[in-house]
Amino acid sequence: MSMFHRLANVAPLPGYQLKARFQTGEERLYDASALEKIWPQFGDLRTIPGLFELVRVDAGGYGVVWNEFLDLSSEEIWHEGIIIQQ
């Protein structure tokens, strides 16, 4: 059995935050603002107007995508995100 934490949906929030809901119903808040320090291409989220807001869950729920160049795994969001109390 796979232990991937699959996403159900994702919403962009102010300050480059992502609110992610997993298929289990759990929700996490993920700070995407520091991504460009690790991967410079994520600077596009800050410099291209409206790009950050285009975030969507990929077809399998294994991550989120912004365009053909920028994506982020669901595992990164799961492990680095902050649990939102329900």
Jmol script that loads the backbone (N, CA, C; Angstrom):
load data "model"
ATOM      1  N   MET A   1       0.842  -1.188   0.000  1.00  0.00           N
ATOM      2  CA  MET A   1       0.000   0.000   0.000  1.00  0.00           C
ATOM      3  C   MET A   1       0.883   1.246   0.000  1.00  0.00           C
ATOM      4  N   SER A   2       0.536   2.182  -0.842  1.00  0.00           N
ATOM      5  CA  SER A   2       1.305   3.421  -0.968  1.00  0.00           C
ATOM      6  C   SER A   2       1.017   4.338   0.211  1.00  0.00           C
ATOM      7  N   MET A   3       2.058   4.994   0.678  1.00  0.00           N
ATOM      8  CA  MET A   3       1.880   5.933   1.783  1.00  0.00           C
ATOM      9  C   MET A   3       2.028   7.381   1.324  1.00  0.00           C
ATOM     10  N   PHE A   4       1.781   7.614   0.046  1.00  0.00           N
ATOM     11  CA  PHE A   4       1.799   8.993  -0.426  1.00  0.00           C
ATOM     12  C   PHE A   4       0.644   9.748   0.188  1.00  0.00           C
ATOM     13  N   HIS A   5       0.880  10.985   0.517  1.00  0.00           N
ATOM     14  CA  HIS A   5      -0.170  11.861   1.024  1.00  0.00           C
ATOM     15  C   HIS A   5      -0.728  12.610  -0.178  1.00  0.00           C
ATOM     16  N   ARG A   6      -1.857  12.144  -0.685  1.00  0.00           N
ATOM     17  CA  ARG A   6      -2.413  12.715  -1.910  1.00  0.00           C
ATOM     18  C   ARG A   6      -3.321  13.903  -1.598  1.00  0.00           C
ATOM     19  N   LEU A   7      -3.222  14.902  -2.452  1.00  0.00           N
ATOM     20  CA  LEU A   7      -3.972  16.140  -2.276  1.00  0.00           C
ATOM     21  C   LEU A   7      -5.367  16.049  -2.883  1.00  0.00           C
ATOM     22  N   ALA A   8      -6.304  16.708  -2.231  1.00  0.00           N
ATOM     23  CA  ALA A   8      -7.658  16.846  -2.776  1.00  0.00           C
ATOM     24  C   ALA A   8      -7.829  18.217  -3.422  1.00  0.00           C
ATOM     25  N   ASN A   9      -7.322  19.259  -2.748  1.00  0.00           N
ATOM     26  CA  ASN A   9      -7.359  20.591  -3.350  1.00  0.00           C
ATOM     27  C   ASN A   9      -6.324  21.497  -2.709  1.00  0.00           C
ATOM     28  N   VAL A  10      -6.117  22.623  -3.365  1.00  0.00           N
ATOM     29  CA  VAL A  10      -5.148  23.605  -2.885  1.00  0.00           C
ATOM     30  C   VAL A  10      -5.694  24.993  -3.205  1.00  0.00           C
ATOM     31  N   ALA A  11      -5.424  25.934  -2.301  1.00  0.00           N
ATOM     32  CA  ALA A  11      -5.865  27.318  -2.513  1.00  0.00           C
ATOM     33  C   ALA A  11      -4.700  28.256  -2.214  1.00  0.00           C
ATOM     34  N   PRO A  12      -4.480  29.240  -3.105  1.00  0.00           N
ATOM     35  CA  PRO A  12      -3.443  30.244  -2.835  1.00  0.00           C
ATOM     36  C   PRO A  12      -3.963  31.270  -1.842  1.00  0.00           C
ATOM     37  N   LEU A  13      -3.110  31.668  -0.909  1.00  0.00           N
ATOM     38  CA  LEU A  13      -3.450  32.678   0.082  1.00  0.00           C
ATOM     39  C   LEU A  13      -2.435  33.814  -0.008  1.00  0.00           C
ATOM     40  N   PRO A  14      -2.758  34.976   0.554  1.00  0.00           N
ATOM     41  CA  PRO A  14      -1.788  36.082   0.553  1.00  0.00           C
ATOM     42  C   PRO A  14      -0.468  35.671   1.190  1.00  0.00           C
ATOM     43  N   GLY A  15       0.607  36.347   0.794  1.00  0.00           N
ATOM     44  CA  GLY A  15       1.921  36.091   1.363  1.00  0.00           C
ATOM     45  C   GLY A  15       2.560  34.802   0.874  1.00  0.00           C
ATOM     46  N   TYR A  16       2.140  34.328  -0.293  1.00  0.00           N
ATOM     47  CA  TYR A  16       2.691  33.107  -0.890  1.00  0.00           C
ATOM     48  C   TYR A  16       2.486  31.884  -0.003  1.00  0.00           C
ATOM     49  N   GLN A  17       1.317  31.836   0.616  1.00  0.00           N
ATOM     50  CA  GLN A  17       0.926  30.689   1.424  1.00  0.00           C
ATOM     51  C   GLN A  17      -0.017  29.810   0.603  1.00  0.00           C
ATOM     52  N   LEU A  18       0.087  28.511   0.811  1.00  0.00           N
ATOM     53  CA  LEU A  18      -0.834  27.560   0.192  1.00  0.00           C
ATOM     54  C   LEU A  18      -1.628  26.872   1.287  1.00  0.00           C
ATOM     55  N   LYS A  19      -2.929  26.790   1.092  1.00  0.00           N
ATOM     56  CA  LYS A  19      -3.775  25.998   1.987  1.00  0.00           C
ATOM     57  C   LYS A  19      -4.087  24.715   1.228  1.00  0.00           C
ATOM     58  N   ALA A  20      -3.569  23.611   1.732  1.00  0.00           N
ATOM     59  CA  ALA A  20      -3.704  22.328   1.043  1.00  0.00           C
ATOM     60  C   ALA A  20      -4.579  21.383   1.858  1.00  0.00           C
ATOM     61  N   ARG A  21      -5.546  20.760   1.183  1.00  0.00           N
ATOM     62  CA  ARG A  21      -6.372  19.737   1.835  1.00  0.00           C
ATOM     63  C   ARG A  21      -6.030  18.406   1.190  1.00  0.00           C
ATOM     64  N   PHE A  22      -5.702  17.442   2.024  1.00  0.00           N
ATOM     65  CA  PHE A  22      -5.342  16.110   1.559  1.00  0.00           C
ATOM     66  C   PHE A  22      -6.585  15.239   1.464  1.00  0.00           C
ATOM     67  N   GLN A  23      -6.477  14.133   0.748  1.00  0.00           N
ATOM     68  CA  GLN A  23      -7.627  13.260   0.543  1.00  0.00           C
ATOM     69  C   GLN A  23      -8.142  12.661   1.846  1.00  0.00           C
ATOM     70  N   THR A  24      -7.321  12.673   2.891  1.00  0.00           N
ATOM     71  CA  THR A  24      -7.745  12.194   4.209  1.00  0.00           C
ATOM     72  C   THR A  24      -8.579  13.230   4.955  1.00  0.00           C
ATOM     73  N   GLY A  25      -8.647  14.456   4.403  1.00  0.00           N
ATOM     74  CA  GLY A  25      -9.362  15.547   5.052  1.00  0.00           C
ATOM     75  C   GLY A  25      -8.469  16.473   5.853  1.00  0.00           C
ATOM     76  N   GLU A  26      -7.231  16.054   6.092  1.00  0.00           N
ATOM     77  CA  GLU A  26      -6.302  16.894   6.847  1.00  0.00           C
ATOM     78  C   GLU A  26      -5.892  18.097   6.001  1.00  0.00           C
ATOM     79  N   GLU A  27      -5.671  19.224   6.683  1.00  0.00           N
ATOM     80  CA  GLU A  27      -5.274  20.446   5.992  1.00  0.00           C
ATOM     81  C   GLU A  27      -3.953  20.955   6.548  1.00  0.00           C
ATOM     82  N   ARG A  28      -3.154  21.520   5.637  1.00  0.00           N
ATOM     83  CA  ARG A  28      -1.866  22.093   6.036  1.00  0.00           C
ATOM     84  C   ARG A  28      -1.698  23.441   5.359  1.00  0.00           C
ATOM     85  N   LEU A  29      -0.991  24.322   6.049  1.00  0.00           N
ATOM     86  CA  LEU A  29      -0.632  25.632   5.516  1.00  0.00           C
ATOM     87  C   LEU A  29       0.850  25.560   5.159  1.00  0.00           C
ATOM     88  N   TYR A  30       1.160  25.865   3.900  1.00  0.00           N
ATOM     89  CA  TYR A  30       2.535  25.754   3.415  1.00  0.00           C
ATOM     90  C   TYR A  30       3.024  27.116   2.958  1.00  0.00           C
ATOM     91  N   ASP A  31       4.190  27.517   3.439  1.00  0.00           N
ATOM     92  CA  ASP A  31       4.799  28.794   3.082  1.00  0.00           C
ATOM     93  C   ASP A  31       5.682  28.587   1.854  1.00  0.00           C
ATOM     94  N   ALA A  32       5.215  29.037   0.702  1.00  0.00           N
ATOM     95  CA  ALA A  32       5.961  28.870  -0.548  1.00  0.00           C
ATOM     96  C   ALA A  32       6.933  30.022  -0.798  1.00  0.00           C
ATOM     97  N   SER A  33       6.982  30.996   0.097  1.00  0.00           N
ATOM     98  CA  SER A  33       7.802  32.183  -0.143  1.00  0.00           C
ATOM     99  C   SER A  33       9.296  31.886  -0.151  1.00  0.00           C
ATOM    100  N   ALA A  34       9.724  30.844   0.533  1.00  0.00           N
ATOM    101  CA  ALA A  34      11.161  30.549   0.615  1.00  0.00           C
ATOM    102  C   ALA A  34      11.649  29.621  -0.502  1.00  0.00           C
ATOM    103  N   LEU A  35      10.757  29.133  -1.345  1.00  0.00           N
ATOM    104  CA  LEU A  35      11.156  28.175  -2.377  1.00  0.00           C
ATOM    105  C   LEU A  35      12.233  28.712  -3.306  1.00  0.00           C
ATOM    106  N   GLU A  36      12.167  30.003  -3.625  1.00  0.00           N
ATOM    107  CA  GLU A  36      13.146  30.550  -4.574  1.00  0.00           C
ATOM    108  C   GLU A  36      14.563  30.596  -3.997  1.00  0.00           C
ATOM    109  N   LYS A  37      14.685  30.517  -2.676  1.00  0.00           N
ATOM    110  CA  LYS A  37      16.027  30.462  -2.077  1.00  0.00           C
ATOM    111  C   LYS A  37      16.682  29.108  -2.364  1.00  0.00           C
ATOM    112  N   ILE A  38      15.868  28.079  -2.499  1.00  0.00           N
ATOM    113  CA  ILE A  38      16.358  26.733  -2.781  1.00  0.00           C
ATOM    114  C   ILE A  38      16.424  26.491  -4.288  1.00  0.00           C
ATOM    115  N   TRP A  39      15.352  26.855  -4.976  1.00  0.00           N
ATOM    116  CA  TRP A  39      15.230  26.667  -6.426  1.00  0.00           C
ATOM    117  C   TRP A  39      14.913  28.022  -7.065  1.00  0.00           C
ATOM    118  N   PRO A  40      15.898  28.666  -7.691  1.00  0.00           N
ATOM    119  CA  PRO A  40      15.711  30.017  -8.236  1.00  0.00           C
ATOM    120  C   PRO A  40      14.518  30.164  -9.183  1.00  0.00           C
ATOM    121  N   GLN A  41      14.154  29.105  -9.904  1.00  0.00           N
ATOM    122  CA  GLN A  41      13.039  29.219 -10.846  1.00  0.00           C
ATOM    123  C   GLN A  41      11.717  29.566 -10.159  1.00  0.00           C
ATOM    124  N   PHE A  42      11.607  29.272  -8.847  1.00  0.00           N
ATOM    125  CA  PHE A  42      10.383  29.626  -8.132  1.00  0.00           C
ATOM    126  C   PHE A  42      10.248  31.139  -7.943  1.00  0.00           C
ATOM    127  N   GLY A  43      11.284  31.903  -8.269  1.00  0.00           N
ATOM    128  CA  GLY A  43      11.168  33.358  -8.263  1.00  0.00           C
ATOM    129  C   GLY A  43      10.098  33.846  -9.211  1.00  0.00           C
ATOM    130  N   ASP A  44       9.770  33.023 -10.225  1.00  0.00           N
ATOM    131  CA  ASP A  44       8.693  33.373 -11.161  1.00  0.00           C
ATOM    132  C   ASP A  44       7.364  33.587 -10.436  1.00  0.00           C
ATOM    133  N   LEU A  45       7.145  32.890  -9.328  1.00  0.00           N
ATOM    134  CA  LEU A  45       5.888  33.057  -8.586  1.00  0.00           C
ATOM    135  C   LEU A  45       5.743  34.477  -8.066  1.00  0.00           C
ATOM    136  N   ARG A  46       6.867  35.131  -7.823  1.00  0.00           N
ATOM    137  CA  ARG A  46       6.862  36.494  -7.310  1.00  0.00           C
ATOM    138  C   ARG A  46       6.899  37.523  -8.451  1.00  0.00           C
ATOM    139  N   THR A  47       7.597  37.187  -9.540  1.00  0.00           N
ATOM    140  CA  THR A  47       7.832  38.187 -10.586  1.00  0.00           C
ATOM    141  C   THR A  47       6.827  38.166 -11.730  1.00  0.00           C
ATOM    142  N   ILE A  48       6.109  37.056 -11.913  1.00  0.00           N
ATOM    143  CA  ILE A  48       5.096  36.993 -12.975  1.00  0.00           C
ATOM    144  C   ILE A  48       3.726  37.224 -12.340  1.00  0.00           C
ATOM    145  N   PRO A  49       3.107  38.369 -12.630  1.00  0.00           N
ATOM    146  CA  PRO A  49       1.824  38.695 -11.999  1.00  0.00           C
ATOM    147  C   PRO A  49       0.767  37.607 -12.244  1.00  0.00           C
ATOM    148  N   GLY A  50       0.123  37.194 -11.155  1.00  0.00           N
ATOM    149  CA  GLY A  50      -0.972  36.235 -11.247  1.00  0.00           C
ATOM    150  C   GLY A  50      -0.558  34.773 -11.306  1.00  0.00           C
ATOM    151  N   LEU A  51       0.725  34.474 -11.457  1.00  0.00           N
ATOM    152  CA  LEU A  51       1.150  33.080 -11.584  1.00  0.00           C
ATOM    153  C   LEU A  51       0.885  32.285 -10.312  1.00  0.00           C
ATOM    154  N   PHE A  52       1.198  32.847  -9.164  1.00  0.00           N
ATOM    155  CA  PHE A  52       1.006  32.102  -7.913  1.00  0.00           C
ATOM    156  C   PHE A  52      -0.446  31.646  -7.758  1.00  0.00           C
ATOM    157  N   GLU A  53      -1.373  32.486  -8.165  1.00  0.00           N
ATOM    158  CA  GLU A  53      -2.796  32.186  -8.007  1.00  0.00           C
ATOM    159  C   GLU A  53      -3.282  31.081  -8.948  1.00  0.00           C
ATOM    160  N   LEU A  54      -2.479  30.690  -9.925  1.00  0.00           N
ATOM    161  CA  LEU A  54      -2.861  29.627 -10.869  1.00  0.00           C
ATOM    162  C   LEU A  54      -2.597  28.224 -10.326  1.00  0.00           C
ATOM    163  N   VAL A  55      -2.119  28.113  -9.086  1.00  0.00           N
ATOM    164  CA  VAL A  55      -1.792  26.805  -8.515  1.00  0.00           C
ATOM    165  C   VAL A  55      -2.996  25.864  -8.578  1.00  0.00           C
ATOM    166  N   ARG A  56      -2.714  24.603  -8.883  1.00  0.00           N
ATOM    167  CA  ARG A  56      -3.760  23.580  -8.925  1.00  0.00           C
ATOM    168  C   ARG A  56      -3.134  22.235  -8.565  1.00  0.00           C
ATOM    169  N   VAL A  57      -3.978  21.302  -8.129  1.00  0.00           N
ATOM    170  CA  VAL A  57      -3.524  19.946  -7.818  1.00  0.00           C
ATOM    171  C   VAL A  57      -3.278  19.222  -9.133  1.00  0.00           C
ATOM    172  N   ASP A  58      -2.180  18.458  -9.195  1.00  0.00           N
ATOM    173  CA  ASP A  58      -1.921  17.699 -10.419  1.00  0.00           C
ATOM    174  C   ASP A  58      -2.925  16.553 -10.559  1.00  0.00           C
ATOM    175  N   ALA A  59      -2.919  15.909 -11.700  1.00  0.00           N
ATOM    176  CA  ALA A  59      -3.939  14.913 -12.040  1.00  0.00           C
ATOM    177  C   ALA A  59      -4.047  13.776 -11.024  1.00  0.00           C
ATOM    178  N   GLY A  60      -2.942  13.350 -10.433  1.00  0.00           N
ATOM    179  CA  GLY A  60      -2.999  12.231  -9.496  1.00  0.00           C
ATOM    180  C   GLY A  60      -3.107  12.617  -8.038  1.00  0.00           C
ATOM    181  N   GLY A  61      -2.991  13.917  -7.742  1.00  0.00           N
ATOM    182  CA  GLY A  61      -3.008  14.365  -6.360  1.00  0.00           C
ATOM    183  C   GLY A  61      -1.660  14.265  -5.670  1.00  0.00           C
ATOM    184  N   TYR A  62      -0.611  14.012  -6.454  1.00  0.00           N
ATOM    185  CA  TYR A  62       0.721  13.816  -5.878  1.00  0.00           C
ATOM    186  C   TYR A  62       1.518  15.108  -5.750  1.00  0.00           C
ATOM    187  N   GLY A  63       0.915  16.219  -6.097  1.00  0.00           N
ATOM    188  CA  GLY A  63       1.589  17.496  -5.985  1.00  0.00           C
ATOM    189  C   GLY A  63       0.732  18.614  -6.517  1.00  0.00           C
ATOM    190  N   VAL A  64       1.320  19.802  -6.566  1.00  0.00           N
ATOM    191  CA  VAL A  64       0.658  20.963  -7.149  1.00  0.00           C
ATOM    192  C   VAL A  64       1.515  21.482  -8.290  1.00  0.00           C
ATOM    193  N   VAL A  65       0.863  22.133  -9.235  1.00  0.00           N
ATOM    194  CA  VAL A  65       1.562  22.707 -10.382  1.00  0.00           C
ATOM    195  C   VAL A  65       1.073  24.125 -10.613  1.00  0.00           C
ATOM    196  N   TRP A  66       1.978  24.928 -11.147  1.00  0.00           N
ATOM    197  CA  TRP A  66       1.628  26.287 -11.569  1.00  0.00           C
ATOM    198  C   TRP A  66       1.647  26.383 -13.088  1.00  0.00           C
ATOM    199  N   ASN A  67       2.666  25.808 -13.684  1.00  0.00           N
ATOM    200  CA  ASN A  67       2.782  25.776 -15.147  1.00  0.00           C
ATOM    201  C   ASN A  67       3.667  24.577 -15.498  1.00  0.00           C
ATOM    202  N   GLU A  68       4.095  24.483 -16.749  1.00  0.00           N
ATOM    203  CA  GLU A  68       4.885  23.315 -17.147  1.00  0.00           C
ATOM    204  C   GLU A  68       6.280  23.287 -16.530  1.00  0.00           C
ATOM    205  N   PHE A  69       6.693  24.379 -15.883  1.00  0.00           N
ATOM    206  CA  PHE A  69       8.033  24.465 -15.306  1.00  0.00           C
ATOM    207  C   PHE A  69       8.062  24.382 -13.783  1.00  0.00           C
ATOM    208  N   LEU A  70       6.964  24.699 -13.127  1.00  0.00           N
ATOM    209  CA  LEU A  70       6.940  24.790 -11.671  1.00  0.00           C
ATOM    210  C   LEU A  70       5.941  23.820 -11.063  1.00  0.00           C
ATOM    211  N   ASP A  71       6.447  22.954 -10.205  1.00  0.00           N
ATOM    212  CA  ASP A  71       5.580  22.039  -9.469  1.00  0.00           C
ATOM    213  C   ASP A  71       6.198  21.753  -8.111  1.00  0.00           C
ATOM    214  N   LEU A  72       5.407  21.182  -7.220  1.00  0.00           N
ATOM    215  CA  LEU A  72       5.834  20.910  -5.862  1.00  0.00           C
ATOM    216  C   LEU A  72       5.133  19.642  -5.410  1.00  0.00           C
ATOM    217  N   SER A  73       5.874  18.742  -4.781  1.00  0.00           N
ATOM    218  CA  SER A  73       5.287  17.459  -4.390  1.00  0.00           C
ATOM    219  C   SER A  73       4.366  17.591  -3.181  1.00  0.00           C
ATOM    220  N   SER A  74       3.390  16.705  -3.131  1.00  0.00           N
ATOM    221  CA  SER A  74       2.491  16.671  -1.980  1.00  0.00           C
ATOM    222  C   SER A  74       3.254  16.317  -0.708  1.00  0.00           C
ATOM    223  N   GLU A  75       4.314  15.530  -0.836  1.00  0.00           N
ATOM    224  CA  GLU A  75       5.108  15.151   0.335  1.00  0.00           C
ATOM    225  C   GLU A  75       5.827  16.365   0.947  1.00  0.00           C
ATOM    226  N   GLU A  76       6.307  17.271   0.100  1.00  0.00           N
ATOM    227  CA  GLU A  76       6.922  18.506   0.601  1.00  0.00           C
ATOM    228  C   GLU A  76       5.903  19.309   1.401  1.00  0.00           C
ATOM    229  N   ILE A  77       4.710  19.442   0.877  1.00  0.00           N
ATOM    230  CA  ILE A  77       3.660  20.198   1.573  1.00  0.00           C
ATOM    231  C   ILE A  77       3.278  19.495   2.873  1.00  0.00           C
ATOM    232  N   TRP A  78       3.177  18.174   2.836  1.00  0.00           N
ATOM    233  CA  TRP A  78       2.810  17.398   4.028  1.00  0.00           C
ATOM    234  C   TRP A  78       3.851  17.564   5.137  1.00  0.00           C
ATOM    235  N   HIS A  79       5.117  17.381   4.788  1.00  0.00           N
ATOM    236  CA  HIS A  79       6.171  17.380   5.808  1.00  0.00           C
ATOM    237  C   HIS A  79       6.574  18.769   6.281  1.00  0.00           C
ATOM    238  N   GLU A  80       6.493  19.771   5.403  1.00  0.00           N
ATOM    239  CA  GLU A  80       6.927  21.122   5.768  1.00  0.00           C
ATOM    240  C   GLU A  80       5.774  22.053   6.111  1.00  0.00           C
ATOM    241  N   GLY A  81       4.559  21.627   5.820  1.00  0.00           N
ATOM    242  CA  GLY A  81       3.393  22.456   6.117  1.00  0.00           C
ATOM    243  C   GLY A  81       3.028  22.416   7.589  1.00  0.00           C
ATOM    244  N   ILE A  82       2.269  23.397   8.001  1.00  0.00           N
ATOM    245  CA  ILE A  82       1.785  23.501   9.372  1.00  0.00           C
ATOM    246  C   ILE A  82       0.361  22.972   9.409  1.00  0.00           C
ATOM    247  N   ILE A  83       0.097  22.072  10.346  1.00  0.00           N
ATOM    248  CA  ILE A  83      -1.237  21.485  10.466  1.00  0.00           C
ATOM    249  C   ILE A  83      -2.242  22.562  10.831  1.00  0.00           C
ATOM    250  N   ILE A  84      -3.354  22.575  10.101  1.00  0.00           N
ATOM    251  CA  ILE A  84      -4.464  23.480  10.423  1.00  0.00           C
ATOM    252  C   ILE A  84      -5.448  22.687  11.266  1.00  0.00           C
ATOM    253  N   GLN A  85      -5.680  23.141  12.472  1.00  0.00           N
ATOM    254  CA  GLN A  85      -6.612  22.446  13.364  1.00  0.00           C
ATOM    255  C   GLN A  85      -8.030  22.579  12.823  1.00  0.00           C
ATOM    256  N   GLN A  86      -8.724  21.469  12.831  1.00  0.00           N
ATOM    257  CA  GLN A  86     -10.088  21.445  12.279  1.00  0.00           C
ATOM    258  C   GLN A  86     -11.096  21.756  13.365  1.00  0.00           C
TER     259      GLN A  86
END
end "model"
wireframe off; spacefill off
backbone 0.3
color backbone group
